Amino acid sequence: MLAWDSTITAAAVSPQMQSVLTATFNWLLNNKANAKVVVLPNMAAAQYFADLLTAAGHTVSDFDPSVAVTNFDLAVHAPGGDSSQVASAKVPVLTFSAADHDDLLVSTTAGTATFEAGPVTIVTGSHPAAGGQSGSFTGVTGSFTWQLLGDILPNGAITIANFAQTNLPSVQNLTNLDAMVAGTKQSNKFTNAVQAFDFSDGTPGDWSIDNPIPGGITGTWGLVGKGKIVVSAPGTYSFAIGVDDGGRLRIDKNQNGIGPEDNVIVQDAVGTHAPYYGDVTFASAGTYDFEVASFSAGGGGDIELSVSLQSGGNDRSAITSGTWELLGQTTGAVSLQGTIAAISYEPTGQRSSGFHSIDSFHSAERQRQILRRPKHQARQSDASGPQFPGRHL
């Protein structure tokens, strides 16, 4: 059983890690030459392994339901494969499909996580599957979505190696952003002044201005933009923020200072670019302060502030419908006064780390466990239950 990702290529795998993987396959095949290997659902789901095995002289095939798995010397079960085909097969199995671990009785149900893996550490160097490696080394470079192992392994399971998951400083919500603004969460700060409220580090929005995030930050950031709007006539007006990931609009309609009571729109969640709407009623014409806060939790992000030309509020049409204008380019009753003062925040501070097993195995010749999904607790199986020879990894 491995922690792995189908998209990992040979260029990302270190020589030391390849040595461990080669030794793992050799152990599963009992050092048999010219072996026959089947990949479920197909070789494309485990291309690196298929190429590695082919280069070693083995014959690798896509899974064919008309051909029994037991006709092969080894089965590789990747995400998308039918776990029922290998759950009781009397053949060695290597699996890295997290959702199927409990069905295969190799661990509790596991999940996936996207991160750049830290060092691999050999914990059972005496085992043949360790490939003679010891200590710690870089295993895989680059960010991947890892199929992880569950928290509970069968009795007698042996872990060959583990690796570190490093969590970078992040901005996951408006609370994180507010903490950076307040100085209670570490960050780097950058400023700029712009003519229109449209910022992006790569996510396409509804407008094409796409001011860069101050400081050139990409991926993970927070941003606060402040300025003044001029309202030429009293009434109710619609506003919209287009944002990836989350954002908040406040307008000081009472002209007594901006605070939580001035919230117009709050979208405090991670998601792709989308518009969020709100209405404000102004008792009189005049100049009003506004503040937009937004964050990107990773990948591309953007924030736009639009104003509707439609009188009376309640405009929920698409931003591209023709009734909306970008603040800074408006021709209606609401316009920008001066420029927008933008401050961006790049989270810094200590990285946090956790550890996962990357290579573990158990022999199905031992008494097996039933791993119960609801409570993620293991119990011993009936001793009279099926006992399958071979090696399961």
C-alpha positions as CSV (number, residue, x, y, z in Angstrom):
1,M,0.0,0.0,0.0
2,L,1.4,3.3,-1.1
3,A,0.7,7.0,-0.7
4,W,0.9,8.2,-4.3
5,D,-0.6,10.3,-7.1
6,S,-1.4,9.0,-10.6
7,T,0.1,12.2,-12.1
8,I,3.6,11.8,-10.6
9,T,6.1,11.4,-13.4
10,A,9.6,10.0,-13.5
11,A,11.1,13.5,-13.6
12,A,9.6,14.1,-10.1
13,V,10.9,10.9,-8.5
14,S,14.3,10.9,-6.9
15,P,16.8,8.1,-7.5
16,Q,16.5,7.0,-3.9
17,M,12.7,6.8,-4.1
18,Q,12.9,4.9,-7.3
19,S,15.2,2.4,-5.6
20,V,12.6,1.9,-2.9
21,L,9.8,1.5,-5.4
22,T,11.8,-1.0,-7.5
23,A,12.7,-3.0,-4.4
24,T,9.0,-3.0,-3.4
25,F,8.0,-4.4,-6.7
26,N,10.8,-7.0,-6.6
27,W,9.6,-8.1,-3.1
28,L,6.0,-8.4,-4.2
29,L,7.1,-10.4,-7.3
30,N,9.5,-12.5,-5.2
31,N,12.2,-11.3,-7.6
32,K,10.5,-13.1,-10.5
33,A,11.8,-12.0,-13.9
34,N,9.6,-11.3,-16.9
35,A,6.5,-11.2,-14.7
36,K,3.0,-10.3,-15.9
37,V,1.4,-7.3,-14.2
38,V,-2.1,-5.9,-14.6
39,V,-3.1,-2.4,-13.7
40,L,-6.6,-1.5,-12.6
41,P,-8.4,0.4,-14.2
42,N,-5.6,0.9,-16.8
43,M,-1.9,1.7,-17.2
44,A,-2.7,5.4,-17.6
45,A,-3.9,5.5,-14.0
46,A,-0.4,4.4,-12.8
47,Q,1.8,5.4,-15.8
48,Y,4.9,5.9,-13.8
49,F,4.6,2.4,-12.3
50,A,3.8,0.9,-15.7
51,D,6.8,2.5,-17.2
52,L,9.1,1.4,-14.3
53,L,7.9,-2.2,-14.5
54,T,8.2,-2.3,-18.3
55,A,11.7,-1.0,-18.1
56,A,12.5,-3.8,-15.7
57,G,11.5,-6.4,-18.3
58,H,8.0,-7.2,-17.1
59,T,4.8,-7.2,-19.2
60,V,2.2,-4.7,-18.1
61,S,-1.4,-4.8,-19.2
62,D,-4.6,-2.8,-18.8
63,F,-7.3,-4.6,-16.8
64,D,-9.7,-6.6,-18.9
65,P,-12.8,-7.9,-17.1
66,S,-12.7,-11.0,-19.2
67,V,-9.2,-12.0,-17.9
68,A,-9.0,-13.0,-14.3
69,V,-6.5,-11.1,-12.1
70,T,-5.1,-14.4,-11.0
71,N,-3.6,-14.9,-14.4
72,F,-1.1,-12.3,-13.5
73,D,1.9,-12.2,-11.1
74,L,1.0,-8.8,-9.6
75,A,-2.0,-6.4,-9.6
76,V,-1.6,-2.7,-9.3
77,H,-4.8,-1.1,-8.0
78,A,-5.0,2.6,-8.8
79,P,-7.9,5.2,-8.2
80,G,-10.8,4.3,-10.4
81,G,-10.2,0.6,-10.3
82,D,-12.7,-2.0,-9.2
83,S,-11.6,-3.1,-5.8
84,S,-13.8,-6.2,-5.9
85,Q,-11.5,-7.6,-8.6
86,V,-8.5,-7.7,-6.2
87,A,-10.0,-7.8,-2.7
88,S,-9.8,-11.6,-2.5
89,A,-7.4,-12.3,-5.4
90,K,-4.7,-14.9,-4.6
91,V,-2.1,-12.7,-6.1
92,P,0.1,-9.9,-4.7
93,V,-1.6,-6.5,-4.9
94,L,-0.2,-3.0,-4.7
95,T,-2.8,-0.3,-4.0
96,F,-2.8,3.5,-3.8
97,S,-6.5,4.1,-4.1
98,A,-7.4,5.9,-0.8
99,A,-11.1,5.4,-1.0
100,D,-10.7,1.6,-1.4
101,H,-8.3,0.9,1.4
102,D,-11.1,-0.3,3.8
103,D,-12.7,-2.5,1.1
104,L,-9.3,-4.1,0.5
105,L,-8.8,-4.5,4.3
106,V,-5.4,-2.7,4.2
107,S,-6.3,0.3,6.3
108,T,-9.2,2.4,7.3
109,T,-10.7,4.7,4.6
110,A,-8.3,7.4,3.8
111,G,-8.5,10.7,1.9
112,T,-6.5,12.9,-0.4
113,A,-4.5,16.1,0.2
114,T,-2.7,18.4,-2.1
115,F,0.8,19.5,-1.0
116,E,4.5,19.4,-1.7
117,A,5.8,16.4,0.1
118,G,8.7,16.8,2.6
119,P,11.5,14.3,3.0
120,V,11.0,10.6,3.0
121,T,12.4,8.7,6.0
122,I,13.1,5.0,6.0
123,V,11.8,3.4,9.2
124,T,12.4,-0.3,8.4
125,G,15.6,-0.3,6.5
126,S,16.2,-4.0,7.1
127,H,13.2,-5.0,4.9
128,P,14.0,-5.9,1.3
129,A,11.3,-3.5,0.1
130,A,13.5,-0.6,1.4
131,G,15.9,-1.2,-1.4
132,G,19.0,-0.7,0.8
133,Q,18.0,2.9,1.5
134,S,18.3,4.5,5.0
135,G,17.9,7.8,6.7
136,S,16.0,10.7,5.0
137,F,16.0,11.9,1.4
138,T,13.9,13.8,-1.1
139,G,11.3,11.4,-2.5
140,V,9.1,13.4,-4.9
141,T,9.4,17.0,-5.9
142,G,6.5,19.2,-6.8
143,S,2.9,19.5,-5.5
144,F,0.6,16.6,-6.0
145,T,-2.8,15.3,-4.8
146,W,-1.7,12.4,-2.6
147,Q,-3.8,9.3,-2.1
148,L,-3.0,8.8,1.6
149,L,-3.1,5.8,3.9
150,G,-5.7,5.4,6.6
151,D,-5.0,6.0,10.3
152,I,-5.4,2.4,11.3
153,L,-3.4,-0.5,9.7
154,P,-3.9,-4.2,10.3
155,N,-2.1,-5.9,13.1
156,G,1.4,-6.9,11.9
157,A,1.6,-4.3,9.2
158,I,5.1,-3.0,8.5
159,T,5.8,0.5,7.4
160,I,8.8,0.9,5.2
161,A,8.9,4.7,5.0
162,N,7.0,7.8,5.9
163,F,7.1,11.3,4.6
164,A,6.3,14.8,5.8
165,Q,3.3,16.9,4.8
166,T,4.4,20.6,5.1
167,N,1.6,23.1,5.5
168,L,2.5,26.6,4.3
169,P,1.2,29.7,6.0
170,S,-2.3,30.2,4.6
171,V,-5.3,32.4,4.3
172,Q,-8.4,30.3,4.5
173,N,-11.1,32.8,5.5
174,L,-11.8,36.4,6.4
175,T,-10.8,35.7,10.0
176,N,-7.3,34.9,8.8
177,L,-7.3,38.1,6.7
178,D,-8.6,40.2,9.6
179,A,-5.8,38.8,11.8
180,M,-3.2,39.9,9.3
181,V,-4.7,43.3,9.1
182,A,-4.7,43.5,12.9
183,G,-1.1,42.3,13.1
184,T,-1.9,39.1,15.1
185,K,-1.1,36.8,12.1
186,Q,2.4,37.2,10.5
187,S,2.5,38.6,7.0
188,N,4.3,40.8,4.5
189,K,2.4,43.9,3.5
190,F,2.5,45.8,0.2
191,T,0.6,48.8,-1.0
192,N,-0.6,50.4,-4.3
193,A,-3.2,52.9,-5.6
194,V,-5.3,52.1,-8.6
195,Q,-8.1,53.7,-10.7
196,A,-10.5,50.8,-10.9
197,F,-11.5,48.0,-8.5
198,D,-10.3,44.9,-10.3
199,F,-7.4,42.8,-9.0
200,S,-6.2,39.4,-10.2
201,D,-3.3,37.1,-10.0
202,G,-4.4,34.9,-12.8
203,T,-8.1,34.1,-12.3
204,P,-10.2,35.6,-15.2
205,G,-13.2,37.6,-13.9
206,D,-15.9,39.7,-15.5
207,W,-13.7,42.7,-16.2
208,S,-10.4,43.0,-18.0
209,I,-8.5,45.6,-16.0
210,D,-6.8,42.9,-13.8
211,N,-4.6,45.0,-11.6
212,P,-1.9,42.8,-10.1
213,I,-2.0,42.1,-6.4
214,P,0.3,44.7,-4.8
215,G,3.8,43.2,-4.3
216,G,3.2,40.8,-7.2
217,I,1.8,38.1,-4.8
218,T,0.3,35.1,-6.3
219,G,-1.5,32.1,-5.0
220,T,-2.1,32.8,-1.3
221,W,-2.9,36.4,-0.2
222,G,-5.3,38.8,1.4
223,L,-6.2,42.2,0.1
224,V,-8.0,45.2,1.5
225,G,-9.1,48.1,-0.8
226,K,-10.4,51.3,0.6
227,G,-11.8,54.5,-1.1
228,K,-14.8,56.8,-1.4
229,I,-17.8,56.6,-3.6
230,V,-20.0,59.6,-4.6
231,V,-23.7,59.0,-4.7
232,S,-25.4,61.7,-6.8
233,A,-29.0,61.0,-5.6
234,P,-30.6,59.2,-2.6
235,G,-32.0,55.8,-3.2
236,T,-31.3,52.1,-3.2
237,Y,-28.4,50.8,-5.3
238,S,-27.1,47.3,-6.1
239,F,-23.4,46.3,-5.6
240,A,-21.6,43.1,-6.5
241,I,-18.2,41.6,-5.7
242,G,-16.8,39.0,-8.1
243,V,-14.3,37.0,-6.1
244,D,-12.1,33.9,-6.0
245,D,-12.0,32.8,-3.1
246,G,-13.8,34.9,-0.5
247,G,-14.6,38.6,0.1
248,R,-16.6,41.2,2.0
249,L,-17.9,44.6,1.1
250,R,-18.6,47.3,3.7
251,I,-20.1,50.8,3.0
252,D,-20.3,53.5,5.7
253,K,-23.8,54.6,4.8
254,N,-24.3,56.3,8.2
255,Q,-21.0,58.1,7.7
256,N,-19.9,57.3,11.3
257,G,-16.9,55.0,10.5
258,I,-16.7,51.6,8.9
259,G,-17.4,48.5,11.1
260,P,-19.1,45.1,11.0
261,E,-22.5,46.9,11.1
262,D,-21.7,48.2,7.6
263,N,-21.5,44.7,6.0
264,V,-23.2,44.7,2.6
265,I,-21.9,41.4,1.2
266,V,-20.0,38.7,3.0
267,Q,-18.7,35.5,1.2
268,D,-16.5,33.7,3.7
269,A,-15.7,30.5,1.9
270,V,-13.2,29.0,-0.6
271,G,-14.5,28.7,-4.2
272,T,-14.1,29.6,-7.8
273,H,-14.8,33.0,-9.2
274,A,-18.5,34.0,-8.7
275,P,-20.5,37.2,-8.2
276,Y,-22.2,38.0,-4.8
277,Y,-24.8,40.7,-4.5
278,G,-26.1,43.3,-2.0
279,D,-28.2,46.5,-1.9
280,V,-27.5,49.7,0.0
281,T,-30.1,52.5,0.7
282,F,-28.6,56.0,0.9
283,A,-30.7,58.5,2.7
284,S,-29.1,61.4,0.9
285,A,-26.6,62.2,-1.9
286,G,-23.0,62.5,-0.7
287,T,-19.6,60.9,-0.3
288,Y,-19.4,57.6,1.5
289,D,-16.4,55.5,2.5
290,F,-16.2,51.8,1.4
291,E,-13.9,48.9,2.1
292,V,-13.5,45.6,0.3
293,A,-11.6,42.7,1.9
294,S,-10.8,39.5,0.0
295,F,-8.6,36.5,0.1
296,S,-7.2,33.8,-2.1
297,A,-6.5,30.5,-0.4
298,G,-4.3,29.2,-3.2
299,G,-4.1,28.9,-7.0
300,G,-5.3,31.9,-8.9
301,G,-7.5,34.5,-7.2
302,D,-9.3,37.8,-8.0
303,I,-11.6,40.5,-6.6
304,E,-13.8,42.9,-8.5
305,L,-16.3,45.5,-7.3
306,S,-19.2,46.4,-9.6
307,V,-22.1,48.8,-9.4
308,S,-25.5,48.4,-11.1
309,L,-27.0,51.1,-13.4
310,Q,-30.4,49.8,-12.5
311,S,-32.4,52.1,-10.1
312,G,-34.2,50.7,-7.0
313,G,-31.7,48.0,-6.3
314,N,-32.4,44.2,-6.4
315,D,-30.3,43.7,-9.5
316,R,-29.1,40.1,-9.5
317,S,-28.4,39.8,-13.2
318,A,-25.1,38.5,-14.6
319,I,-22.3,41.0,-14.3
320,T,-21.9,40.9,-18.1
321,S,-25.6,41.5,-18.7
322,G,-25.1,45.2,-19.5
323,T,-26.6,46.6,-16.3
324,W,-23.3,46.6,-14.4
325,E,-20.2,48.7,-14.4
326,L,-16.8,48.3,-12.8
327,L,-16.2,50.8,-10.0
328,G,-13.8,53.3,-11.4
329,Q,-15.4,53.2,-14.8
330,T,-19.0,54.0,-13.9
331,T,-21.3,56.4,-15.7
332,G,-24.4,56.1,-13.3
333,A,-25.4,57.6,-10.0
334,V,-22.5,55.9,-8.1
335,S,-18.9,56.8,-8.9
336,L,-15.4,56.5,-7.5
337,Q,-13.9,59.6,-6.0
338,G,-10.1,59.6,-6.4
339,T,-8.2,56.4,-6.3
340,I,-8.5,53.1,-4.4
341,A,-5.8,52.5,-1.7
342,A,-5.0,48.8,-1.8
343,I,-3.0,46.9,0.8
344,S,-2.1,43.2,0.2
345,Y,-1.0,40.7,2.8
346,E,1.2,37.7,2.2
347,P,1.1,35.2,5.1
348,T,4.4,34.3,6.6
349,G,5.5,32.5,9.8
350,Q,6.3,29.0,10.8
351,R,5.4,26.1,8.5
352,S,3.6,23.2,10.2
353,S,4.3,19.6,9.4
354,G,2.6,16.2,9.8
355,F,3.8,12.7,8.8
356,H,2.2,10.0,6.6
357,S,3.3,6.5,5.8
358,I,4.3,6.3,2.1
359,D,5.1,2.6,1.8
360,S,3.4,0.0,4.1
361,F,2.5,-3.7,3.6
362,H,1.0,-6.6,5.4
363,S,0.9,-10.2,4.5
364,A,-2.6,-11.7,3.9
365,E,-1.2,-15.0,5.3
366,R,-1.6,-13.4,8.7
367,Q,-5.0,-13.2,10.4
368,R,-6.8,-10.4,8.7
369,Q,-8.8,-7.5,10.2
370,I,-12.2,-6.1,9.3
371,L,-11.9,-2.4,9.2
372,R,-15.3,-0.8,10.0
373,R,-15.9,2.5,8.1
374,P,-18.4,4.2,10.4
375,K,-16.2,4.3,13.5
376,H,-12.8,3.7,11.9
377,Q,-12.1,1.0,14.4
378,A,-10.6,-2.4,13.7
379,R,-11.6,-5.8,15.1
380,Q,-10.2,-9.3,14.5
381,S,-11.9,-11.3,11.8
382,D,-13.3,-14.8,12.4
383,A,-10.4,-17.2,12.4
384,S,-12.5,-19.5,10.1
385,G,-12.8,-16.7,7.5
386,P,-10.9,-16.7,4.2
387,Q,-7.1,-16.8,4.3
388,F,-5.4,-15.6,1.1
389,P,-1.8,-16.5,0.3
390,G,0.5,-13.9,-1.2
391,R,1.7,-10.5,-0.4
392,H,-0.5,-7.4,-0.2
393,L,1.1,-3.9,-0.3
